[in-house]
Amino acid sequence: MLGTSGEQELAYNGEMDELVFQFEDIYKEMNKLMDFYHYSFTEGKSEITEILLNGDHPMLERIHDEMVERFDIPVDTLTMKSTQPGADPLPKSLYIALGLGLKEA
């Protein structure tokens, strides 16, 4: 489906309950990972202080809101602006590819 920017956007047409269960599992795993980092990896000396959410999932805004509600740390997303005056911002679907490309630079 084409979005307002003229770019192709993904949309989910299935049952929301199915996604809710999948997201619940992901949030539990994230919590385990943060606990491992805090208690085992850093022996209680350090903890995760911020989450950077990235991607082009059709429900990214809802995921962001849920993470803000569940975790007691800031959840931020990336917004990339063009370096060219008047140019459109880079689509979120290209952020990962850009990051991988910059990694090699």
N, C-alpha and C positions, 0 to 999 in steps of 0.2 A: 504494500500500500504506500502511496506517495504521501509524505507529510507536508506541512505548510511551507517548509523550506525547499520543496521540490526534490528532496532526497528520499530514498526509499526507507520506510520505517517498518519495524516489526510490530505485529499485534498478536496477542494471545487469544485464541478462540475457544479454548477448552474449558474444563470445569475449574473454577477458582479453588475449590477445596483440595484438589490434587496438588496445585502449586503451594498452597498454604502448608501442607504436610512436608513437601520438599524443602521449603524455606525453613521450616521449624528444625529439620535435621541439620541444615547448614548453620543456623544460628547456634545450635548446641555444639557443633564441631568448632565453631569460632570461639565459643566460650571455653571449651577444653583447651584449645590452642593458647588462648590468652592466659589461662590458669597455668598451663605447662611452662610458658615463658616466665611468668612471675615466680612460681614456686620451685620449679626444677631447674630451669635454664639459668636464671639469675639468682637463685636461692633467696628469693624474697627481697632482693636489693633494688629491683627495677620492675616496672610494669609498662604495659602498652598505654600510651597517653593519647593516641589519636588513630582513627581509622580513615584511610583514603579509599573511597569507593569509586571504582572506575568500570566502564563498560557501556554497552549500548542495549542492555536488556530492555524490552518494552515496558517493564514495570519498575524501572530503576528508581523512580521517585518514591514509589511505595516501599521498596526495599530500604531506601535511605531513611524514610520516616520510621519504619519498624526498627531499624538498627539504632536510631537516635533514642527511641523509646526503651529498647532492651538494654543497651550498654550505657554505662555512666561516663562515657568519654566522647569527645567531639567526633562527629562523622562528617568528613568533607568530601566534595567531589571536585574533579578537575574542570576548568573552563579555559579553553585555549582561544586566544584572540589572534587574529591575523596580524602580521607585521606590516601588511600593505594597507594604507588608508582606504577606507570604504569597502574593503574586501569582506566577504562573509567569514564567520568563524569556522574553524575546522570541525567537521562532523565528529561526534563522539565515537562513531564506528571506526574511525581511523586513529584514535589515541594510542591503542596498543601497538599498532604497526609503526607509528611515529616514535614511540618510546623504544621499540626494538631497533629501529634505524638509528636513533641517537646514541644508543648503547655502543654501537660500533664506531661512532664518530670520534 
